[in-house]
């Protein structure tokens, strides 16, 4: 075999190999770009295999057994390498581009509606517990607690008297699954902004403008079945000493049965962004809290 043939072979290998190297190094972010990367690896594998076959066909050097072994080994290396490369592209694409089943319009959406309301006095329909998200602050920073009170639908809930009828201190949030299937192991991110209560300029007036802390947590929900009648309801209840402002992002997540990877779910909220904000005052009187704060500042 002369050097001209070797150089020709190298040239044939060079083009798809260069494309494959480009596929390994380029930053693909769209489905079209990932298709191009896959095509590079496939073309490199096909051209490489065809070149080896033609060489063995046109230059029958060595025994038939040796040539058959060479073809088998080289073929296994080529197609094995292409398979590994395609799996690598698939994993990269899955990490960057979410699965289509998690996109808006494909059946995975939750509607979140929150409005100020007093804590319920009887068990909620179709729910075996009352879930309460409780922001509070012991000292310098605020935190968020989540608790569940076991209830029976329509049966009396035994709550502390000071918690009842405080519509300015709690909010009722309703999550409705407008998809086609039940969502399991849902996590809803919640962000709470804590604002210190101080005396206002007018006598008897209280204001809350100074941000003390912003805390975050995730509300775990075992399942949310489809349909408005099966909506999941939880409450946010301010038992602390500050005004709290809850906020929710536009995306939650869930864990499908039999998988280990969480998937995003669209969280639909009020269209005007400003309408998503609401402030909850503590169940205690503002004057009592202000006196405690002033007394603490004097120490």
Beta strands, then each sheet from edge to edge (+ up, - down):
strand 1: 109-116
strand 2: 129-137
strand 3: 142-150
strand 4: 170-177
strand 5: 183-199
strand 6: 206-224
strand 7: 232-237
strand 8: 243-247
strand 9: 251-254
strand 10: 263-268
strand 11: 278-280
sheet 1: 3+ 2- 7- 4+ 1- 10- 9+
sheet 2: 6+ 5- 8+ 11-
end
